[in-house]
């Protein structure tokens, strides 16, 4: 019974570590936020990328332009890469 208890404790501890590591790995980097912009707007030229906090949430604000868009800004959640806001000013 002691061996089973120790094994169960080890499995639970390993699962906890794996779960924590998986959660931390979900956050995206600035280059990934820029890639999201380019996925949405393939001809985008990145102007700037800044990490900011909005309503307690870490976000990347990526400013860009295209041939049709004079100034664009996507606000992307750092946690999961979700587009939170989109602002476009056309030429």
URKA-V249402 format. One line per field, one symbol per residue. phi: phi as a letter, one per 40 degrees, with the letter a starting at -180 (. if undefined). psi: psi as a letter, one per 30 degrees, with the letter a starting at -180 (. if undefined). A space follows every 10 residues. Layout:
phi = ???
psi = ???
This chain:
phi = .ccccccccc cccccccccc cccccccccd cccccccccc bdccbccabb cabbfgbcbc bbcaabccbc ababbbcccb gcccabbbbc c
psi = eeeeeeeeee eeeeeeeeee eeeeffklle eeeeeeeeee ifgkjkelkk klkkhgkklk jjkllaefje klkkjkkeeg gkjekkkkjl .
